[in-house]
Amino acid sequence: MDYHETFAPVAKMTIVRALLAIAAAKGDILCQMDVANVFLHGDLYEEVYMQLPQGYSDYGCRISLHSDLVLARVSDKVCKLLKSLYGLKQASRQWFAKLSTPLLSFGYEQSKVDYCLFTKQTTTTFTVVLVYVDDMVFTGDDQ
């Protein structure tokens, strides 16, 4: 409840095909990467709470202010998330923000046609990064 953005930018399939065709025709290097645990890297900008998973034990979680303190049942407890988590609706968008910010700071330009396409041109090289959720395709004319 009460989250703002959930849409995660995903590369358009026509851009993926065009990028692969251009890289093959030019003989450019082409690499693919899958980011492990991708959704655990996103920062949360709103307070998000989740119920504790089944089978969780409250061992070590007691806060004893009084000897007669009665703890709520484990199912009544919640955790405040500090980072994104798999299954969280805003997880993939948070990951994309975490990735695109440094790419832009390193001099990559984000395409206006497909927000998942980042390019960087220098006097001697041309590099492309294409993001598809937790996968990335890299290509360019210089290894």
Secondary structure, DSSP 8 states (H G I E B T S, - for coil): ---------B--HHHHHHHHHHHHHHT-EEEEEE-TTGGGG-EEEEEEEEE--TT---TT----SSTT-----GGG-EEEEEE--TT-TTHHHHHHHHHHHHHHHTT-EE-SS-TTEEEEE-SS-EEEEEEETTEEEEEES--
